[in-house]
Amino acid sequence: MAWKKVIWTIVLIPLIFLLLWVLYKILIQEAIFSIVSADTIIETATNTKVINSTSSVKEFVERMASVIGIPTSTADFIIRHESNYCQDKNGFNAEIVGDNGNSRGCWQINKVYHPEVTDECANSLFCSTHWSLNYIKNGYINEWSTWKYRNKWYK
């Protein structure tokens, strides 16, 4: 019975503390990142002129990408190929729908795969850009098929 206490004390308790420490670091770093980037992004959005054309969408996305730390050429490539900078036949439209109604907004965020993104956010250039660029920064860039298959589709 005493040997079980020794194993518990020497092995399992430090392991539990290590696991808790790792979770704490991950959660704290995410929280700090979100707070800092949200403040900076709100300032960036506030300093951006009215967005209603290809050039203003491009400028806004590039400024946001720069703030978040994504190469501007990457963000530009994706939004250009997903929604032509939020342009349809009538001009600027942040509520563009694709993939038989499953993909929404300028970034064409799929509601089947991303139900956590509301229609309101997906159809808002500001909210969808913030979500998309952070999602890309976290390593999920290949979820945009235009990026994943860029070398095959856009030669």
C-alpha positions, 0 to 999 in steps of 0.5 A: 500500500505504501508503494502506491502512495510513493508512485502517486506522490512522485509520478502522478502529482507532478504530471497533473501539475505539468498538465495544468500548467500547460493548459494554463499557459495556452489559455492565458496566451490565447486570452492575451493575444485576443485582447491585444489584437482586438484592441489594435484591430478596432483601432485599425478599423476605425482609421479605415475609410468607408469600404465599398470598392475593390481598392478599399476592401483590399486596403482594409484586408491588407491593413488587418493582415499586417496588424495580425501578422499574416503576409498581406499577399496571402490575405489578398490572394484568398479574399480575391479568389474567394469573393473578388474583394466582396464584389458581385455583378452589382458592386460591393456586397459583403453578403456574398453566398457560395457553395450552394448557400453554405459559404458566406461573406467576403471570406466564404466561411462555410456554415457547415464546417464553422457553425460557430461563425454567425451569419452576422459575423460572416457577412460583416467584412470587419468581423469575418476578416478578424476571424479569418486572419486569426484562423489562418494565423492559428494554422488553418490556412488550408481550409480555404480551398483557393489557398490549398489548391492554388498551385493546381487551380491558378497556374 
